[in-house]
């Protein structure tokens, strides 16, 4: 063999060694990542079903067995903007958000919690002109909660939209702060569900006032501009708000000991000042809503809510991204796991698009490609000793 031929052989051999080494490095890295994920999951408590009544101890939430409990589930969108409910809310359709055996047309996501966003406007007035009364709305909410209870799941009742003291009609809108009507809302809701051991109260979806002092104690809100449900247009209103402390106190005075979730500043995301503006009362859980905005990037999670979770119980009752992808959520969910923070994915609604977080293609639970597939697989991965189940033969093997 010529010197040149030997040189070529050695070059090929060296190249092969590099390729094989890279493959083995990739396998090892994948194995390490998988083991790390397995260790992370092994350290988390898993519950397929509700286990209330719940109590807070330190930075942990305890179930009826006095052991740590972590909430995982889905937000069932619709009751804040449709007085009659958006899509079916019967027991079978709600069951798809919990545990079950998949079929070609039915997909069970394996959560233990269903979040129901509500409207104080519908609660008090129904939807005039749409043949939906306040009594019908309240009955629909109760039937949904009773269905969730019958499925042995948790129901998270979320005051999603308010009415700026009656100025924002129909369902209302995502105003910066709750108001006097919100106090009456929680007096009534707490009275109805005080004895439901599986019901949590999310006192206001996404506060975004001008100061932490207003967040805690309320203030005069001037020039608040959001989209109002009554005109499907932007309105600018001024009103007197009430603070988060007032809502917590209202629930307790109504005789309810249920967990109360209190969202932070910056549309429910920022919990960085809770040490200074902590809520007084029992069974208080702080709530963060991370989304793929520049001011809620992964580098900001420690300061925004991660650090505070070492002292106070924290949950993420809503999160997502606006591109149908999972680049943001694939970083967020492992972070939440590492901090023992439960989470609720947004949103179970077939009327959406990639312009908003979208999880399902139909109300039988078929995951929407991208974000929906990722959230489905992640929820199913919490169940011990089981692989994530195929979602549907119709698309899973495409």
N, C-alpha and C positions, 0 to 999 in steps of 0.2 A: 504494500500500500504506500502510495506516495506521501510525502510530507504534507502536501496540500490536502489529500484525502483524509489523513489523520487529523489535520486541523479542523476540517469540516465536521468529522465525527465528534471530536471533543466539543465543538461549538454546539452541535445538536444535543449532545448529552447534557451539557451545562444548561441549555435552554429548557430541556425536559425536566431537569432537577428543579429549576426555578418554578416551572408551571406546576409540578406536583406539590412543591412546597407551598405555593400560593393556594392551591386547592385545599391542602390540609390545614393551612392557616384559616381559610374561610370556614371549613368544617368546625375547627376548634372554636372560632369566634362565634359561630352560630350556636354551638353547643353551650358555650359559656353564657351567651345571651339567654338561651332557652332555660338553662339551669337557674340563672338569676331571676328570670320571670317566674319560674316554678317556686323558688325560695320566697319571692315576694308574695305570691299567692298563698303559699303555705303559711305565711305569717298572718294572713288576714282571716278574720272570722267569716264564715259563710252561713247565710240563712236563705233558704229558698222561700220561707214563709214569714209572715209577721210574727213578732214575739213581744208584743206590748202587754202591759203599759211600760213605757220607756222612762228612764231617769238619766240625769246627767251626774257624772262623778268625775271631777277634774276635767280633763280634756276628752273623756270617753262618754259614749252613750251606752247605757246598759239596758238589756232586755229584761223580761219578767224573771228570767233565771239568774239575774244579776251578773251576767257575762256580757262582754262587749258585743255590740250589734252595729253592723255597717249597712247603710241603706244603698241599694243599687236599683236603678229602674229607668223609667221612660216618662216623659211629659206628654200627656194626652191632650193635644191642643184642641181648641174649638169653643169651649164654654165661655170664654171671655168675649168673643165676637159674634157668636150665634146663640141666641136665647134658647133655641130648640136643640142645641148640640150639633156639632159638625161631624157627621158620620155616626155609625152605631155605637151605643154605649151599653149594650146588653152584656150579660155575664160572659157569653162565649167569646165575643169580640174583645172584651177586656182581658180575657184569659190568655190571649196570645202574647201579652206583655209579661206573663209569668211562665212557670214551668209546664212542660207538656211534651208529648211525642209528636214530632213533625210528620206531615204527610206531603203529598205532591202539591197540595193547595193551602196548607196551613203551616205557619211557622211560629214556634214558641220561643220567646227571647230569653227567658230565664231570670227576669228581674224579680225583686221582692217588693217594689214600690211603684205606684202609679200616681203621677202628679196631675192634679186637675186645676188649671188656671180659671179663675172666676172673675165676675164683674159685679161690683156693688150696684151699678145702675140696673142691671137685669134683676139682681136680688130684690131690690126695692120696687122696681117699676115694670119689670118685664120688658117687652119690646112692642110698644104701641104701633099698631098698623101691621104687625106680623103675626097676629093671633097667638101671642105668647105672653101670658100673664106672669106676674111675680110669683104667684103660687105655683104655676106650672114649672117655672125655672127652679124654684127651691125643691120641688118634688123630683125633678129630673136629677138635680145634684144629689139628693138623698138616695135615689134609686141607684145611681152610679156608685156611691159610697157603699151602699148595702151589697151591691154586686161584688165590689172589690173585697169587702169583708168576707163574703161567702167564699171567695177564692183564697182566703187566708193570706191576703196581701195587705200592704200598707197603703193608705190613701193620704196624699199630701194635698191639702186644700190651700191654694195660693191665691191671694188677692192680687190679680194681675192688672186689672184696670180699675181706675177710680173715676169720679165724676166732677172733681174740682168744685165740691159743694153744690152739685146740681147743675152746673153750667155746661157740662159735657154730656150730651144725651146718649140714648141707646146704651151700648156697652161701656161708653166712656172712652178712656185713653190712658196711655202710660205717663201720667203726670209725674212731676218731680217728686211729690210727696203725697202721702195719704191726707185725709181731711176729716172733718167732723162726721161725715157719713160713714167713713171707715170705722170709726169708733162704734157706731150703731151696728154696722155690719158684723164686727167681731163680737159684740155683745150677743147678737142673735145666733151667729154660727157656733160660738163657743157653748152657748146654752144647748144647742141641738146635739153637738158631738162630744160633749164633755165625758160621756161614759163610753165612747168608742176608744178602746185601747190601741187600735191600729191607725188612728187618725192624727196627723201632724198639721200644725197651723203655720203656714208661711205668710207672715203678717203683711208684707208688701213686696211685690216682685222685684223691682229695681229702683230703689231710691237714688236720686241724683240732685240733691239740693246744693246750695252754694257753700255750705259750711257744715262741719261736724256738729257744731252746736245746734243748728237747725235739724240735722239728722236725729239727734238725740231728743231734743225738747220741742221741736216745731218752731215755725216762724211765719211771717207774712211772705208769701211767695209772689213775686211780681214779674209779669211778662214771661210767663212759662208758655213755651210753644211746643205743641206736639200734634199728632194727627188724632182727630176726634172721630169716634165711630158714627156719630149722628149725621155728619156731613161728608165723611170720607175726605176730609180736608184738614189742612193745618189751622189750628186755632191758637190764639195767644190770650191767656187768661191770667188773672190774679186772684188769689184766694188765701185764706188762713190755713196753714197746714198743722198737723199734729205730728209729734215725734214718735220714734220707735218705742221709747219708754212708755208713752201713753197707751200704745196698742198692747204691749206686754201686760201692763197693769190692768187693762180692760179685760183681757182674757182671764186673768187670775181672779178678778172680782166677780166674773161670771161663774166661778166655781170649777173651771177647767184646769186640770194639771197636765194636759197634753204638752208634748214638746212644742215650743214656739221657735220658728226659724226667723232670724233677723238678718236681712240683706245689708251689705255694706254700702259705702259711697260709690260714685262713678258707675251708675247703673248696676248697683248690686255687687260690684267686684271688689272694691277696696276695703280691706279690714285692717289696714296698717295702724290705725289710731285707736283700736279697741281698748288697749290698756288704759288710755286716757278717758275714753268715752264708753266704758263698759255699761251694759244694761243691768239694772238691779232686778232680781227676781230669780225664781227657780226654773230649772229645765229649759234654759235658754241655749240655743244652738246658733252659731253665726253662719251666714250663707254667702258664698261667693259665686259669681257668674262669669267665668273666663270665656272670652271669645277671641277670634284671631284678628284683633286690632293691634295697632302699633303700641298702644299704652297698656296692653295686657299680654305682652310677649313672654315667652318662657323665662327670659332673664329677669323678669319682674315678679315672678310668682312668689319667691321667698318673701320679699318685702310686702307684696300685696295680700297674701293669705297664708303662705306656708309657715312662716315663723310663728305666727299667732296660734297655729294649730297645736303647738307644743304646750300651750297653756289652756286654751279654750276648745270646746268641741266645734268642729267646722264641717259643713257639708256643702257640696256644690249642687244646688237644686236645678241649675240650668247651665249648659255650655254647648259649644258647637263651633262650626266654621262655615263660611259662606261660599264654598267652591265645590261642594259635593265630594271633596277629597278628605284625607285623613292625616295630612302632614302635621297639623296642629294638635288634633286629638290624640294621635299616636305618641305625642310627647306628654300631653296633659294627663291622660288616664294612669300611666305608670307613676307619674309624680303624685297624683292623688292617692294611689295605693301605698306608696312609700311613706305617706304622711297619715295613713289610716283615715282618709277623708272619703266619705261616701259621695256618690254622684248620681245625677238623674240626666239622661240624655234628652236632647231636644231636637226634633219634635215628631210625634206620631200623628202625621197629618198628610193626607194624600194630595191636598190642593196646592202644595208648595212647589218650589223649583230650586235650582241651584243658587238662586238669589237669596235663599234663606236655608237654614239647616233642615235637611229633609232625610228622614230615616226609612220610610216605608213607601212602597208602590201601591199597596192596597190595604184594606183594613183586616185582611187575613194574615198580616204580618210579613209579607214578602219584603225583604230588605231592599232599599233603594241602592243601586250600584255606588260603590265608593264609600261615603260616610256611613250609610246604613249598614252595609256589609261589615264594616270595621266595628261599629258599635255592637252589632249582633254577636259577632265572634267573641268580642271582649267580654260581653255579659255572660255568654255561655261558658267561657273559660273559668269562671269562678267556681263552678260546680266541681267538687272533688272527684278525682278518678274517672273523669269522663272527658272525651274529646268533643269539641264543638260539633254539634250535629249538622248535617247538610241542611241547607235552608229550603231548597226546593229543587227537584230534578229539572224543573222547567228552565232554570237559568244557572244553577250552581255549577253545572259541568260544561257550560258553554266555553 
